[in-house]
Structures are given as structure tokens and as C-alpha cells.
Amino acid sequence: MAKIASPLFILREECAADLYGALKKIAAIGFGGAEFVGLFGKPAAEIKKRMDDFGLTPLGCHVPFDSLSLETEKKLTELAALGCPFVTIGPPGEDGLPGAENYGASVAAFNRIGAEAKKYGMRLLFHNHAGELKLTASGKTILEYLMDDTDPELVSLEPDLGWIKIGGADPAYYLKKYAGRCPVVHFKDYFPDGAATGEFVFRPTGYGVMNSAELYAECLAMSPRPEWYVTDHDCSYERDPYFDLRLSYDYFKNLTEVAG
């Protein structure tokens, strides 16, 4: 059975006010795990105990590139105490992207952090946004360079399918190209809001323009298959975020039960 996790980014204000209340609510919706964006000032061991009480797995935590690169041991020790199987890193700054002078140092940093994460029993994931789907002079995207130049044994991909599509690329292409290297997949959804300007609004998973059924079929064709799916959602606007999370969870759970 597919394991489905809730993002905490959409609940960042709720978590800052009452982390354990927020975790209890997502557990009640049915989520099996939660993906953190910081620990909201709580001790890792305490969070782990409360999550055990709620029946939730601490899937992982997003950490900015500079923070994880400069404080590798501190961050990994904290996340190991939380019990995270994954740690997710963002892109380096502009001077660390392909074509820049420090790009080689960025690749080395990804591999080093990935090797350190393995010592803690964790896997390092790179999470994309739309910016990494820009084409370089060679015709490859920034995302492809970052994944192709890093060690696949040390750096895995956490593809955000919605951001890939928003960035102008085909999410299925990346699932095929990096099949077996994507233990966690984000199913983000959106709807265009002014096609002429490229603006959009986020939607619960299954309620936008993404072909989630087709993309889930691509995930099932992977070997090995992803271990976790995150029904990612950045903003609920005027709606209750728990309402949106329930819509996302119910849609994706039903999809997985129909598709296998």
C-alpha cells in the first residue's frame, strides 16, 4: 500500500502556533507521515515521541543548501534524533549552479552531505522548484545537470511534479530518467490563473491541471517504486488548509487503491 505524507509547509503558521495540535489533525485525516520545514522550536526527541503517539512517521525535513552545507553534523544529528529516513536539500545560490565558477564545489558539497547522511542512516534528497527547469546552453536543464553530476549512490531526487510542469517541462520525463532514484515524490497540483502572464494558483492534489493518474502509473513502473508520496500543497489561500489537505489525501488514497 502506498504511503502518503502531509507537507507541513502549508501548515507552517499552524505548526508555529501549535505543532502537536497540527500533527494530531493530519494524523486524523489519515496521513501516515509528515515532511517538516524546520522543527518549530521543539526538541527533536520530543517531536518523535509525540509522532509515535499519533502513529505518524517523521518522513524528513527540508533544509536550505547553505545551512546543511555549513552545519552538516548539527543538522543531521538533530534529524537523526527525530527519526527521519530522509533529509531534503534545496538548490545552491546562483553562483553554484551549472556554468558558474562554484558549480564544482556545489556538486562536491552534495556528494559530501549525501555521504554524511548515509552514516546517520538517512538519504539525501534534492527537491526541485520551477527555477531548476531552465534550459542551459547545452540543452539540458539545471535539474538534469545537478542530478547527472552528483553520485546516484549519495544524492537522490525528490521530484516536485507540479513545479516541473510549471517550469515548462514534462514530469513523466524526469520520473522515467531518474526511475529508481526517487524514493519520495511530491504530487503538487495547480491551475492557470491568467495564461498570458503565466500566473497560477495552487490546488489540492487532483483538483488542478496535473494528470496525477498518469504520473502515478509512471511511479508504479519504477524499480524500486517510491517509498513515499507527498500530496504537496503550498497555499490554501482563503480556505482552511486542513480542508485542502483532506481533499488531497482522499483523492490520492483513492487513486492508489484503484491503480494498485
BELPECOR-V592600 format. One record per backbone hydrogen bond with DSSP energy under -0.5 kcal/mol. NH is the residue of the N-H (numbers start at 1). CO is the residue of the C=O. If there is no record, write none. Layout:
<<NH:CO> <NH:CO>>
This chain:
<<4:2> <5:229> <6:33> <8:35> <12:9> <15:11> <16:12> <17:13> <18:14> <19:15> <22:18> <23:19> <24:20> <25:21> <26:22> <27:23> <28:24> <29:25> <30:26> <31:26> <32:4> <33:4> <34:57> <35:6> <36:34> <36:60> <37:38> <42:39> <47:43> <48:44> <49:45> <50:46> <51:47> <52:48> <53:49> <54:50> <55:51> <55:52> <56:51> <57:32> <59:34> <59:57> <60:34> <62:36> <63:88> <68:64> <69:65> <70:66> <71:67> <75:71> <76:72> <77:73> <78:74> <79:75> <80:76> <81:77> <82:78> <83:79> <84:79> <85:58> <85:59> <86:59> <87:123> <88:61> <89:125> <90:63> <96:93> <97:94> <100:97> <102:95> <103:100> <106:102> <107:103> <108:104> <109:105> <110:106> <111:107> <112:108> <113:109> <114:110> <115:111> <116:112> <117:113> <118:114> <119:115> <120:116> <120:117> <121:118> <122:117> <123:85> <124:154> <125:87> <126:156> <127:89> <127:125> <128:126> <128:158> <132:129> <133:130> <134:131> <136:140> <139:136> <142:134> <143:132> <145:141> <146:142> <147:143> <148:144> <149:145> <150:146> <154:151> <155:151> <156:124> <157:181> <158:126> <159:157> <161:159> <161:186> <164:160> <165:161> <166:162> <167:163> <168:165> <169:164> <171:169> <173:170> <174:170> <175:171> <176:172> <177:173> <178:174> <179:176> <181:178> <184:157> <185:228> <186:159> <187:185> <187:230> <188:186> <189:203> <191:201> <193:199> <197:194> <198:194> <199:194> <201:191> <203:189> <207:204> <209:190> <212:210> <215:211> <216:212> <217:213> <218:214> <219:215> <220:216> <221:217> <222:219> <227:183> <228:183> <229:3> <230:185> <231:5> <231:229> <232:230> <239:236> <243:240> <244:240> <245:241> <246:242> <247:243> <248:244> <249:245> <250:246> <251:247> <252:248> <253:249> <254:250> <255:251> <256:252> <257:253> <258:254> <259:255> <260:256>>
